[in-house]
Amino acid sequence: MSCTNQHCFDICFKVVIDTVNDSVETFVDCGDQCSGIDIDFHDGIITIVLPLVACVDTTLNDDLSVSGQLVSLSFPHYL
């Protein structure tokens, strides 16, 4: 019989769009809570910061292998 545990945590998801060089980068910062949604445009760079809650299921199988799955990604309830 396998064991499954769900854990949710706050993340800051940051998207940086470089309109000059036509590139996009994403970053995830775990453990720190964002102060809120932030959108900035400066010198051709668009930066979007989103506070999110990520919930994952972690399963320990009978053969001791482990699997993980993202089950939800949402905005915090306080927004």
C-alpha positions in Angstrom: 0.0 0.0 0.0 1.4 3.4 -1.0 1.4 6.5 1.2 0.5 9.9 -0.2 0.9 13.3 1.5 -0.2 16.7 0.1 1.8 19.8 1.0 1.1 23.4 0.0 3.5 26.3 0.2 3.8 29.9 -0.9 5.9 30.8 -3.9 6.8 34.0 -5.8 6.6 33.4 -9.5 8.5 35.9 -11.6 8.4 36.3 -15.3 10.9 38.6 -17.1 10.1 39.5 -20.7 12.9 41.1 -22.7 11.2 42.9 -25.6 14.6 44.1 -27.0 16.1 40.6 -27.3 12.8 38.6 -27.7 13.5 36.4 -24.7 11.5 35.2 -21.6 12.8 33.9 -18.3 10.9 32.5 -15.4 12.0 32.2 -11.7 10.4 30.6 -8.7 11.3 31.7 -5.2 10.2 29.3 -2.5 9.9 30.1 1.2 9.3 33.8 0.8 5.9 35.3 0.4 5.4 38.0 -2.2 4.1 41.3 -1.1 1.5 41.2 -3.9 1.2 41.3 -7.6 3.8 43.6 -9.2 4.2 44.6 -12.9 7.1 46.8 -14.0 8.3 48.0 -17.4 11.7 49.6 -17.7 14.1 49.8 -20.7 12.2 47.2 -22.7 12.1 44.7 -19.8 8.7 43.7 -18.5 8.8 42.1 -15.0 5.7 40.4 -13.6 5.7 39.0 -10.1 2.8 36.8 -8.9 2.2 35.4 -5.4 1.0 31.8 -5.7 0.2 28.8 -3.6 1.6 25.5 -5.0 0.2 22.2 -3.7 2.0 18.9 -4.5 1.2 15.3 -3.8 4.2 13.1 -2.8 3.7 9.4 -3.0 6.0 6.7 -1.5 5.2 3.5 -3.4 5.5 -0.1 -2.2 8.8 -0.6 -4.0 10.1 2.5 -2.2 10.1 4.6 -5.3 8.8 8.2 -5.0 6.6 10.2 -7.3 5.4 13.8 -7.1 2.7 15.7 -8.8 1.6 19.3 -8.8 -2.1 19.2 -7.9 -2.9 22.9 -7.8 -1.4 26.3 -8.4 -3.5 29.2 -7.3 -3.5 32.7 -6.0 -3.6 33.0 -2.2 -7.0 33.4 -0.7 -6.2 36.9 0.7 -6.0 38.5 -2.7 
